[in-house]
Each structure stands twice: as structure tokens, then as C-alpha cells.
Amino acid sequence: QRLRWWDRVEPEDKRRARLWVGLKDWVLHALTGIWATDLSLASTTGLLNLQSLEWDTGVLRLAGVLPEQLPPLVSPGAVVGTLTDTAAAATGLPAGLPVVAGGSDGAMASLGTGIARPGQTVITVGTSGAVRKVVDEPWFDPGERTFCYLLTDKPGPPLWFIGGAINNGGLTLQWAREKLYPDLEGAAGYEQLAQDAASVPPGAEGVFLLPYFAGERSPHWAPKDRGMMYGLGMAHNRAHFARAAMEGVANCLADVWDALYGSDLTDEVVRLTGGITRTPLWVQIVADMLGVPLMALDVADTSATGAALLGMHTLGLIGPDQMARTVEAGPVYVPDSRTHKFYKQHHREYRALRRGMAAMGETLENLKESYT
């Protein structure tokens, strides 16, 4: 779509373009003087054939781009080149330093949690959120609810990761803290929010928050969605809102989880990263909602960690098995079976509310059009 945009808006510039590159490609070129696109990042563009791992000529034709107008494809673990004298002077690093291609943010974040086997899953909740599962062959959801990207093509056979991203993770708790706890700043507000949420039973006594403050991505692809509170009564207070906010994000993750796993449960301990790990109650809510054990990892930047591990492996500093063992294990949150049973029904009710909200939004849009 972005390449097609140039046809509509700047056709002359597109005609004159010699090479189409991404930001990461440009950085690699600035460091080494070599143009290249790693297969992991290329798989996120929609231009790569995931079976052959080559640029897809049919898709390129639709985009109006020739194969020679895209950089050569390289393995995420390939040494693209070495640091040039100019780049060395700009960065303070030694000239001649090997530069490894690396991969997409999601791929490196997955490696940075220590997962590298098919069937393993990692959940990340920061400002937004994501669920990613490693698979040994490309998998495409019939309903187009999820993505499928290359994780790495070596060592060993290629691995992919499938999953989906939600727009509203920590953003939801930020909204709750700012709107419901204006008397408390920063960490104090979040601490009080968590204490209040813990004082309310699962289900927040009938209060639901549909946390679509910034629209939604997977699995609904609904950028126009907006948040909604439901079930408010005279007896409810901000503690119920706090609990409903945490459960709302857990429900969004459950939507993605269901698209990946359906009714199946995994025997693997699912790894959890991001700011959510600083709030144990919230982690437990997600574990109870999904019905799977979660290991909370204390990794400051999983993408940077994954890139470092890949680079160390490429240079022979660590082996494939060590990549997974390098990440230190964290506490495991085991789901409560009774609470999980309750949350399964809670999630069904949540999804019914979302369908109603979507239908109402469509009706309102139609009404607006009829009056304009």
C-alpha cells in the first residue's frame, strides 16, 4: 500500500527512484556502505514469498516495483560488512567491526526472551501488547486475524513466529491512573491503582472496560474502535474501574490468544515481558484469563537482547543452545483453575459486548452520513 501510495501522490518521484529501502536498510548502509535487507524484516513487508524466501514477483508487480529496485536479501545472522571509517568516527566504535544484519523488532524481541523452539510463546505488554508463537512452517489464519513473519533462517531449519498485536496495553492503565487518580503522581498512582484492583473480586462485580482508546489491531483490525465502560452501578467506585482496566487488557490478549490456539492449551510456560511484570496482580489476571502459566522476565529491552544474542552466535561466541539459556528465568504465575473457569465466561460476555459496541458504532457512522 505504501508503494502504491507513490503512484497516486508522487508518480514522478516513484518513476525516478533507483532503490526502495527501509529505515533499517539505510542504517546498515550508513554503517557498512552496503545495501541489504534481512529476511526477517523483509517478511514483514508483504513483499516476500515465505515459502521460497525470495522477493515475490507477483506482489512486486502489484506494487509497481522491480526486483532490482529492492536490496539483496540476507540472513538475519549474516555479517553484512564491516564498520567503515566514516561510521567509526561517528559512533566511536572501531573501524572494521563486523556488522550483523539482525532482524525485525518482533523477531529480536522473541529471541531476547530465550524462546527458539516451535510451540513456545511470548507475551509482551508495554504501552501496547503482543502475543507471538514460534512455529516450524509458515501459518496463515483463514480469517486474517494474525501475522506470520520469519524469526530466523539459521542455525538449523527456518523458524517463523505467528501472532498479533493489540494497541492498548499499558496505555489503558495510564488512562486509568490519570483519570481516576489525579491526586497521585507517577508510581504512587499506579501503586494505589493496583491496591484498589486487588480489593475487588474477579469480574469487577459486573464492570467491564473495553480499552480501545487507540482503536485496535489484531484480531479485529478496527482502527475506529473507541473505549467503553459497561455495567456501572451506584455501588461501584474507582477500585472497580482499576480492576476492569487490567481485565480489559487481559481480554484483548485473550482475543489474540484464541486466534492462535483456539480452545487448546499449551503445556509450555509462556514468557511474559514488558512493564506489566512490575504489577504482579495484573500478571496473575492474564494467567487466569488465558489459563496458562506465565514466567515474568526481567529484561530491560528484549529486542536489544535478542539482537545481541544473534550477533554473539554469528561471531561464534555462543552456541544455539546457549542463546536460549542466556536469558535468566523469572517467577512463574500459575493460573487458578476456578478463576480461569470464571474468566472463560467473563471473556464470552466481553466479546458479546464488543460485538454490540461495533454494531452501535457502525449505526452511528451511518447516522452521521445521513445528516451530512
Phi, psi and chi 1 to 4 in degrees:
 res  aa     phi    psi   chi1   chi2   chi3   chi4
   1 GLN       -  -39.2  -73.1 -175.7  -13.1      -
   2 ARG   -65.7  -39.4  -67.1  177.4 -177.3  177.0
   3 LEU   -68.9  -36.8  -70.1  169.8      -      -
   4 ARG   -67.0  -29.5  -60.3  -84.7  -60.1  179.5
   5 TRP   -57.1  -39.7  178.0   89.1      -      -
   6 TRP   -62.9  -33.5  -72.6   90.4      -      -
   7 ASP   -61.1  -38.7  -75.0  -37.8      -      -
   8 ARG   -80.7  -37.8  -61.1 -167.3  -52.2  -89.2
   9 VAL  -102.6  -44.3 -179.4      -      -      -
  10 GLU  -131.8   62.8  -62.7  -70.9  -10.8      -
  11 PRO   -60.9  -33.6   22.0  -33.0      -      -
  12 GLU   -67.5  -42.2 -177.5   59.5   25.3      -
  13 ASP   -64.1  -38.7  -76.4  -12.6      -      -
  14 LYS   -64.9  -38.4 -175.1  175.3 -177.5 -177.8
  15 ARG   -63.4  -34.8 -173.8 -172.2   64.2   79.5
  16 ARG   -84.4  -14.3  -66.6  166.7   50.3 -146.1
  17 ALA   -64.6  130.9      -      -      -      -
  18 ARG   -89.7  -34.6 -176.1  178.5   66.5   85.1
  19 LEU  -146.3  136.9 -163.1   63.9      -      -
  20 TRP  -108.5  120.2  -66.0   94.6      -      -
  21 VAL  -132.6  160.1  -57.4      -      -      -
  22 GLY   -94.9  173.0      -      -      -      -
  23 LEU   -60.9  -42.0  179.4   60.0      -      -
  24 LYS   -65.2  -37.1 -176.6  168.8  173.3  -69.2
  25 ASP   -60.4  -40.8  -55.5  -27.8      -      -
  26 TRP   -64.6  -39.8  179.1   84.3      -      -
  27 VAL   -64.3  -44.5  171.7      -      -      -
  28 LEU   -58.2  -41.7  -84.5  174.4      -      -
  29 HIS   -65.8  -39.9 -176.6  -92.9      -      -
  30 ALA   -64.4  -30.9      -      -      -      -
  31 LEU   -82.9  -35.6  -64.9  175.3      -      -
  32 THR  -119.5  -17.4   65.0      -      -      -
  33 GLY    79.7   10.7      -      -      -      -
  34 ILE  -119.3  136.1  -62.2  171.0      -      -
  35 TRP   -89.4  130.4  -71.1  113.1      -      -
  36 ALA  -162.5  150.7      -      -      -      -
  37 THR  -124.0  127.5  -64.3      -      -      -
  38 ASP   -76.9  149.2   73.0   84.3      -      -
  39 LEU   -60.7  -33.9  -72.3  165.7      -      -
  40 SER   -63.1  -49.1  174.0      -      -      -
  41 LEU   -68.8  -38.2 -168.7   65.4      -      -
  42 ALA   -60.2  -33.1      -      -      -      -
  43 SER   -67.8  -17.3   70.2      -      -      -
  44 THR   -87.4   -7.8   71.7      -      -      -
  45 THR   -86.9  -17.5   64.7      -      -      -
  46 GLY    82.8    0.9      -      -      -      -
  47 LEU  -100.1   -6.8  -57.3  175.7      -      -
  48 LEU  -100.5  135.9 -172.7   75.1      -      -
  49 ASN   -80.2  113.5 -175.3  -50.1      -      -
  50 LEU   -72.0  -13.7  -64.9 -171.1      -      -
  51 GLN   -83.9  -48.0  -58.1  -65.8  -20.5      -
  52 SER   -90.7  -15.0   65.5      -      -      -
  53 LEU    56.4   40.1  -63.2 -176.1      -      -
  54 GLU  -127.5  160.2  -61.1  -73.8  -12.8      -
  55 TRP   -57.5  134.6  -66.0  120.7      -      -
  56 ASP   -83.9  111.2 -168.3  -58.7      -      -
  57 THR   -64.1  -33.8   54.0      -      -      -
  58 GLY   -65.4  -43.3      -      -      -      -
  59 VAL   -68.2  -39.8  175.3      -      -      -
  60 LEU   -60.9  -36.6  -64.9 -172.1      -      -
  61 ARG   -63.3  -42.3 -166.7  177.5  -54.7  114.3
  62 LEU   -64.9  -34.8  -69.4  173.9      -      -
  63 ALA   -80.3  -12.5      -      -      -      -
  64 GLY    75.9   34.3      -      -      -      -
  65 VAL  -128.9  140.6  174.5      -      -      -
  66 LEU   -89.8  149.2  -61.6  172.7      -      -
  67 PRO   -54.7  -36.9  -25.4   34.3      -      -
  68 GLU   -71.8   -8.0   53.9  -93.5   28.8      -
  69 GLN   -89.9    3.5  -70.4 -179.2  -68.7      -
  70 LEU  -116.5  149.8  -63.5  173.8      -      -
  71 PRO   -65.6  157.0  -20.1   32.7      -      -
  72 PRO   -60.6  147.6  -22.1   32.9      -      -
  73 LEU   -89.3  137.9  -67.3  164.6      -      -
  74 VAL  -134.1  159.7  -62.2      -      -      -
  75 SER   -67.0  146.0  168.0      -      -      -
  76 PRO   -56.0  -29.5  -26.3   35.3      -      -
  77 GLY   -94.1   12.1      -      -      -      -
  78 ALA   -80.2  143.9      -      -      -      -
  79 VAL   -81.4  107.9  175.7      -      -      -
  80 VAL   -69.8  -39.0  175.8      -      -      -
  81 GLY  -179.8 -158.0      -      -      -      -
  82 THR  -125.2  159.9   57.2      -      -      -
  83 LEU   -66.2  125.8 -157.3   65.4      -      -
  84 THR   -73.8  164.8   65.5      -      -      -
  85 ASP   -60.4  -40.1  -68.4  -21.5      -      -
  86 THR   -64.4  -45.8  -59.0      -      -      -
  87 ALA   -66.4  -35.8      -      -      -      -
  88 ALA   -63.9  -41.8      -      -      -      -
  89 ALA   -65.6  -34.9      -      -      -      -
  90 ALA   -76.6  -30.4      -      -      -      -
  91 THR  -101.6  -19.5   61.0      -      -      -
  92 GLY    82.7    7.1      -      -      -      -
  93 LEU   -93.3  159.0  -62.8  171.1      -      -
  94 PRO   -71.5  137.4   22.5  -32.4      -      -
  95 ALA   -61.8  146.9      -      -      -      -
  96 GLY    86.8   -1.0      -      -      -      -
  97 LEU   -64.4  131.1 -165.5   69.5      -      -
  98 PRO   -62.3  139.2  -19.9   31.7      -      -
  99 VAL  -116.6  114.7  178.4      -      -      -
 100 VAL   -90.7  142.2  178.4      -      -      -
 101 ALA   -59.9  -45.1      -      -      -      -
 102 GLY    76.9 -165.9      -      -      -      -
 103 GLY  -147.9 -165.9      -      -      -      -
 104 SER   -69.2  162.0   68.5      -      -      -
 105 ASP   -58.1  -45.8  179.3   60.0      -      -
 106 GLY   -64.8  -39.9      -      -      -      -
 107 ALA   -64.9  -46.4      -      -      -      -
 108 MET   -67.1  -35.7  -64.8  -59.6   98.5      -
 109 ALA   -63.9  -36.3      -      -      -      -
 110 SER   -67.1  -47.4  -63.6      -      -      -
 111 LEU   -61.0  -33.2  -70.4  177.2      -      -
 112 GLY   -70.2  -10.3      -      -      -      -
 113 THR   -97.9   -3.8   66.1      -      -      -
 114 GLY    90.6    9.1      -      -      -      -
 115 ILE   -91.4  136.7   68.4  170.2      -      -
 116 ALA  -155.8   11.2      -      -      -      -
 117 ARG  -119.3  145.4  -70.7 -172.9  -69.2  103.3
 118 PRO   -55.8  137.2  -26.9   35.8      -      -
 119 GLY    98.7  -17.2      -      -      -      -
 120 GLN   -79.7  147.3  -69.4 -174.6  -53.9      -
 121 THR  -134.5  144.8  -55.3      -      -      -
 122 VAL  -129.6  138.5   58.5      -      -      -
 123 ILE  -115.1  134.0  -63.5  174.6      -      -
 124 THR  -122.5  130.9  -59.2      -      -      -
 125 VAL  -131.7  104.4 -178.4      -      -      -
 126 GLY  -116.7 -123.8      -      -      -      -
 127 THR   -63.6  -44.0  -58.5      -      -      -
 128 SER  -108.2 -150.1   56.5      -      -      -
 129 GLY  -163.6  163.9      -      -      -      -
 130 ALA  -158.3  151.8      -      -      -      -
 131 VAL  -123.3  126.6 -177.0      -      -      -
 132 ARG  -131.7  130.7  -55.8 -176.4 -173.0   95.6
 133 LYS  -121.0  133.4  176.1 -174.8  176.9 -177.0
 134 VAL   -82.2  133.5  178.6      -      -      -
 135 VAL  -133.2  160.2  -67.5      -      -      -
 136 ASP   -97.5    3.6   55.8    6.2      -      -
 137 GLU  -155.2  154.9   60.5 -177.9   16.1      -
 138 PRO   -58.2  137.6  -23.2   33.6      -      -
 139 TRP  -133.1  130.0 -179.2   84.5      -      -
 140 PHE  -122.3  124.2  -56.6   98.9      -      -
 141 ASP   -69.9  128.1  177.2   57.5      -      -
 142 PRO   -56.9  -30.7  -22.9   33.0      -      -
 143 GLY   -89.9    5.8      -      -      -      -
 144 GLU    54.6   38.9  -61.0 -177.2  -12.5      -
 145 ARG   -87.7  -17.5  -63.2  170.4  -62.9  172.5
 146 THR  -130.8  171.5   59.4      -      -      -
 147 PHE  -107.4  166.0   55.6   66.2      -      -
 148 CYS  -141.5  113.6  177.5      -      -      -
 149 TYR  -126.7  158.4  -59.2  147.2      -      -
 150 LEU   -76.1  132.5 -177.3   75.6      -      -
 151 LEU   -87.0  -56.7  177.3   64.2      -      -
 152 THR  -162.6  151.1  179.4      -      -      -
 153 ASP  -103.1   -0.1   63.9  -32.3      -      -
 154 LYS  -167.5  157.0   60.5 -179.6   67.6  171.1
 155 PRO   -74.5  158.4   30.1  -36.5      -      -
 156 GLY    78.4 -169.6      -      -      -      -
 157 PRO   -67.9  157.3   24.4  -33.5      -      -
 158 PRO   -61.1  148.6  -22.6   33.4      -      -
 159 LEU  -125.2  144.7  -68.8  175.1      -      -
 160 TRP  -120.2  164.7  -73.3 -100.2      -      -
 161 PHE  -131.1  136.4   63.0  101.9      -      -
 162 ILE  -112.9  153.8   58.1  175.6      -      -
 163 GLY   168.0 -162.3      -      -      -      -
 164 GLY  -157.1  156.9      -      -      -      -
 165 ALA  -118.0  141.3      -      -      -      -
 166 ILE  -108.4  151.2   64.5  172.4      -      -
 167 ASN   -82.5  -26.3  -81.2   -8.5      -      -
 168 ASN  -120.6   95.2  -54.2  -85.0      -      -
 169 GLY  -110.1 -102.4      -      -      -      -
 170 GLY   -61.5  -22.5      -      -      -      -
 171 LEU   -55.7  -34.5 -173.0   68.3      -      -
 172 THR   -67.9  -45.2  -59.3      -      -      -
 173 LEU   -69.3  -32.0 -102.9   63.5      -      -
 174 GLN   -61.0  -44.4  177.5 -174.7  -22.8      -
 175 TRP   -60.1  -45.9  175.6   89.4      -      -
 176 ALA   -63.3  -41.4      -      -      -      -
 177 ARG   -65.7  -44.4 -171.2 -156.9   66.5   77.1
 178 GLU   -67.6  -40.1  -68.8  175.9   -8.1      -
 179 LYS   -85.1  -34.3  -53.5  -56.9  180.0 -174.1
 180 LEU  -102.9  -16.8  -54.0  176.7      -      -
 181 TYR  -129.4   51.6  -61.4   83.4      -      -
 182 PRO   -66.6  -17.1   27.0  -35.9      -      -
 183 ASP   -80.2  -10.5   52.2  -41.3      -      -
 184 LEU  -121.3  135.1  -61.5  171.7      -      -
 185 GLU  -102.7  147.5  -64.4 -175.6    3.8      -
 186 GLY    52.7 -130.1      -      -      -      -
 187 ALA   -60.0  -34.7      -      -      -      -
 188 ALA   -61.6  -38.8      -      -      -      -
 189 GLY   -65.6  -42.8      -      -      -      -
 190 TYR   -68.0  -37.2  -73.4  110.6      -      -
 191 GLU   -63.3  -43.2  -70.5  173.2    5.1      -
 192 GLN   -67.7  -37.9 -172.8   61.2   53.9      -
 193 LEU   -59.4  -45.1 -174.6  152.4      -      -
 194 ALA   -66.1  -40.5      -      -      -      -
 195 GLN   -62.9  -42.2  -69.7  177.7   23.2      -
 196 ASP   -64.3  -44.2  -74.0   -5.8      -      -
 197 ALA   -61.5  -35.5      -      -      -      -
 198 ALA   -69.1  -21.0      -      -      -      -
 199 SER   -82.7   -4.7   70.3      -      -      -
 200 VAL  -112.3  137.5  176.3      -      -      -
 201 PRO   -70.2  162.7   26.7  -35.3      -      -
 202 PRO   -52.3  137.9  -28.2   36.0      -      -
 203 GLY    93.6   -6.5      -      -      -      -
 204 ALA    49.9   35.7      -      -      -      -
 205 GLU    49.9   46.1  -63.6 -177.2  -33.9      -
 206 GLY    92.3   -1.4      -      -      -      -
 207 VAL   -89.5  128.9  175.7      -      -      -
 208 PHE  -117.7  139.2  -73.3   82.2      -      -
 209 LEU  -118.7  121.8  170.4   62.5      -      -
 210 LEU   -96.6  100.7  -79.2   66.2      -      -
 211 PRO   -87.0   59.8   35.0  -35.2      -      -
 212 TYR   -99.1   53.3  -56.7  121.5      -      -
 213 PHE   -65.2  -30.7  -60.6  103.2      -      -
 214 ALA  -118.6   35.5      -      -      -      -
 215 GLY    69.3 -166.5      -      -      -      -
 216 GLU  -145.5  146.6 -173.0   55.0  -64.3      -
 217 ARG   -99.4 -121.7  -79.0 -179.1  -76.0  174.1
 218 SER   -65.7  144.6 -178.5      -      -      -
 219 PRO   -95.6    8.1   35.8  -35.5      -      -
 220 HIS   -96.0  -25.3  -54.5  -65.1      -      -
 221 TRP    49.9   62.3  -51.9  110.8      -      -
 222 ALA  -129.9   77.6      -      -      -      -
 223 PRO   -64.0  -19.8   23.5  -34.7      -      -
 224 LYS   -90.1   -4.2  -67.2 -176.1  179.0 -180.0
 225 ASP   -59.8  149.6  -87.7    6.1      -      -
 226 ARG  -133.9  161.4  -71.5  -64.4  176.8  -95.9
 227 GLY   -69.0  157.8      -      -      -      -
 228 MET  -151.5  138.6 -178.0  178.3   79.4      -
 229 MET  -103.0  140.4  -83.9  -77.8 -169.1      -
 230 TYR  -141.1  146.2  175.6   83.7      -      -
 231 GLY    92.2   18.1      -      -      -      -
 232 LEU   -74.7  138.3  -57.3 -178.9      -      -
 233 GLY  -134.1  173.2      -      -      -      -
 234 MET   -62.1  -26.7  -66.4  -63.5  -67.6      -
 235 ALA   -84.2   -8.3      -      -      -      -
 236 HIS   -83.1  149.0  -65.8  129.6      -      -
 237 ASN  -138.9 -169.8   53.8   44.3      -      -
 238 ARG   -67.0  -21.2   69.8 -179.8 -175.0  179.1
 239 ALA   -63.7  -38.4      -      -      -      -
 240 HIS   -66.2  -38.9  -64.0   85.4      -      -
 241 PHE   -62.6  -41.4  -66.6    0.0      -      -
 242 ALA   -62.5  -46.0      -      -      -      -
 243 ARG   -63.7  -43.5  179.2   92.4 -168.7 -167.2
 244 ALA   -64.0  -31.2      -      -      -      -
 245 ALA   -65.9  -46.1      -      -      -      -
 246 MET   -63.5  -43.0  -67.8 -176.0  179.9      -
 247 GLU   -68.9  -31.2  -68.8  176.9  -19.7      -
 248 GLY   -62.1  -44.4      -      -      -      -
 249 VAL   -66.0  -40.3  175.8      -      -      -
 250 ALA   -61.3  -37.1      -      -      -      -
 251 ASN   -65.8  -38.5  -85.8  -56.2      -      -
 252 CYS   -63.1  -42.8  -69.7      -      -      -
 253 LEU   -64.3  -37.2  -67.1  171.3      -      -
 254 ALA   -64.5  -33.6      -      -      -      -
 255 ASP   -60.8  -44.4  -80.1  -12.9      -      -
 256 VAL   -68.6  -42.4  179.7      -      -      -
 257 TRP   -57.8  -44.5 -176.8  -89.4      -      -
 258 ASP   -63.6  -34.8  -71.6  -10.9      -      -
 259 ALA   -66.4  -28.9      -      -      -      -
 260 LEU   -89.1  -41.7  -64.8  174.7      -      -
 261 TYR  -110.4  -17.9  -78.3   97.0      -      -
 262 GLY    63.5 -132.2      -      -      -      -
 263 SER   -91.2   -0.7   58.3      -      -      -
 264 ASP   -77.2  149.1  -62.8  -26.6      -      -
 265 LEU  -113.4  142.5  -67.5  179.7      -      -
 266 THR   -89.3  146.7  175.4      -      -      -
 267 ASP   -84.0  -12.3  -65.8  -30.1      -      -
 268 GLU   -75.4  144.7  -66.3  -86.1    0.0      -
 269 VAL   -73.9  123.8  174.4      -      -      -
 270 VAL   -84.3  133.0  174.9      -      -      -
 271 ARG   -87.5  140.7  -57.5 -174.0  178.3 -143.2
 272 LEU  -126.2  130.8 -179.6   70.1      -      -
 273 THR  -132.8  168.7   66.2      -      -      -
 274 GLY   105.6  180.0      -      -      -      -
 275 GLY   -60.9  -22.1      -      -      -      -
 276 ILE   -57.9  -28.7 -172.0  175.2      -      -
 277 THR   -66.4  -14.5   60.1      -      -      -
 278 ARG   -82.8   -4.4  -64.6 -167.6  -67.3  -91.3
 279 THR  -123.9   90.0  -51.4      -      -      -
 280 PRO   -53.6  -39.2  -27.9   36.5      -      -
 281 LEU   -60.0  -42.5  172.0   65.9      -      -
 282 TRP   -64.9  -40.2 -160.9    8.0      -      -
 283 VAL   -60.9  -44.5  176.7      -      -      -
 284 GLN   -64.0  -37.7 -171.8   63.2   53.8      -
 285 ILE   -61.1  -43.5  -73.0  173.4      -      -
 286 VAL   -65.7  -42.2  174.5      -      -      -
 287 ALA   -61.0  -44.2      -      -      -      -
 288 ASP   -67.9  -36.4  -69.6  -22.1      -      -
 289 MET   -65.7  -44.8 -177.5   72.9   71.6      -
 290 LEU   -84.4  -24.8  -57.8 -177.9      -      -
 291 GLY    77.7   25.8      -      -      -      -
 292 VAL  -131.9  149.7  -64.6      -      -      -
 293 PRO   -71.1  140.7   23.3  -31.5      -      -
 294 LEU  -118.6  132.3  -60.7  178.0      -      -
 295 MET  -102.4  114.1  178.7 -170.6  -69.2      -
 296 ALA   -81.8  118.3      -      -      -      -
 297 LEU   -99.9  137.6  -60.9  179.2      -      -
 298 ASP   -99.2   76.2 -176.4   16.5      -      -
 299 VAL  -119.9  120.3 -178.2      -      -      -
 300 ALA   -62.5  -43.1      -      -      -      -
 301 ASP  -145.2   97.7 -169.7  -34.6      -      -
 302 THR   -66.4  -32.3   52.4      -      -      -
 303 SER   -65.0  -45.8  -65.2      -      -      -
 304 ALA   -64.8  -39.3      -      -      -      -
 305 THR   -63.7  -44.0  -60.1      -      -      -
 306 GLY   -62.3  -41.8      -      -      -      -
 307 ALA   -63.4  -40.5      -      -      -      -
 308 ALA   -64.9  -43.0      -      -      -      -
 309 LEU   -62.7  -41.7  -69.5  173.3      -      -
 310 LEU   -63.9  -43.2 -178.7   62.5      -      -
 311 GLY   -63.2  -41.8      -      -      -      -
 312 MET   -64.2  -38.3  -68.3  169.8   68.5      -
 313 HIS   -67.0  -43.3  173.4  -97.4      -      -
 314 THR   -58.8  -38.8  -64.0      -      -      -
 315 LEU   -85.7    3.8  -61.6  177.4      -      -
 316 GLY    78.8   16.5      -      -      -      -
 317 LEU   -81.8  -27.4  -59.3  176.6      -      -
 318 ILE  -139.3  155.9   59.0  174.0      -      -
 319 GLY   -91.9  172.4      -      -      -      -
 320 PRO   -56.7  -42.2  -22.5   32.7      -      -
 321 ASP   -67.1  -33.0  -65.5  -21.8      -      -
 322 GLN   -69.5  -26.2  -71.0  174.1  -71.7      -
 323 MET   -58.7  -40.9  -69.6  177.9   67.0      -
 324 ALA   -76.1  -35.4      -      -      -      -
 325 ARG   -81.0  -12.7  -66.9 -160.3  -57.9  -93.3
 326 THR   -67.9  -31.5  -59.2      -      -      -
 327 VAL   -78.1  124.4  179.8      -      -      -
 328 GLU   -72.1  133.9 -175.1  175.9  -12.0      -
 329 ALA   -67.5  155.5      -      -      -      -
 330 GLY  -124.7 -177.1      -      -      -      -
 331 PRO   -64.8  144.5   23.4  -33.0      -      -
 332 VAL  -105.5  129.6  175.3      -      -      -
 333 TYR  -102.4  115.0  -66.9   74.8      -      -
 334 VAL   -93.7  131.5  178.9      -      -      -
 335 PRO   -68.9  145.1   25.3  -34.6      -      -
 336 ASP   -85.9  125.7  177.8   81.1      -      -
 337 SER   -62.4  -39.0   58.3      -      -      -
 338 ARG   -68.8  -42.0  -67.7 -178.5   60.5 -175.3
 339 THR   -67.4  -38.1  -53.1      -      -      -
 340 HIS   -61.9  -41.8  173.8   57.6      -      -
 341 LYS   -60.6  -42.5 -177.1  177.7 -179.9 -179.7
 342 PHE   -63.0  -44.7  169.2   83.6      -      -
 343 TYR   -68.0  -26.9  -88.1  142.3      -      -
 344 LYS   -61.3  -43.4  -74.0  179.7   68.5  175.7
 345 GLN   -69.6  -39.9  176.6   59.6   29.9      -
 346 HIS   -57.6  -42.2  175.2   87.7      -      -
 347 HIS   -67.9  -35.9 -175.0   57.1      -      -
 348 ARG   -61.6  -41.7  -76.0 -168.6  -75.5  -92.1
 349 GLU   -66.0  -38.8  -64.7  170.7    2.2      -
 350 TYR   -60.7  -44.9  175.5   91.4      -      -
 351 ARG   -66.4  -34.8  -65.2 -177.7   71.9  170.0
 352 ALA   -64.9  -39.7      -      -      -      -
 353 LEU   -63.9  -40.5  -77.9  171.6      -      -
 354 ARG   -64.1  -40.9 -163.9 -157.2  167.4  -83.2
 355 ARG   -62.2  -41.3  -71.7 -167.2  -64.6  -89.7
 356 GLY   -64.9  -40.2      -      -      -      -
 357 MET   -64.2  -41.9 -178.1 -165.5   73.3      -
 358 ALA   -64.3  -40.8      -      -      -      -
 359 ALA   -66.0  -40.3      -      -      -      -
 360 MET   -64.4  -41.1 -179.0  176.4   65.1      -
 361 GLY   -62.2  -39.6      -      -      -      -
 362 GLU   -65.6  -39.5 -174.9  175.5  -16.9      -
 363 THR   -63.6  -42.2  -60.6      -      -      -
 364 LEU   -65.2  -39.1  -69.7  174.5      -      -
 365 GLU   -62.2  -40.6  -74.6  -64.9  -39.0      -
 366 ASN   -64.9  -38.7  -68.5  -23.8      -      -
 367 LEU   -64.3  -41.0  -76.2  173.0      -      -
 368 LYS   -61.1  -43.4  -72.0  179.9 -177.7  177.6
 369 GLU   -64.4  -34.4  -68.5  179.2    4.9      -
 370 SER   -70.9  -20.5   67.2      -      -      -
 371 TYR   -99.5   -1.2  -77.6  103.5      -      -
 372 THR  -106.7      -   56.8      -      -      -
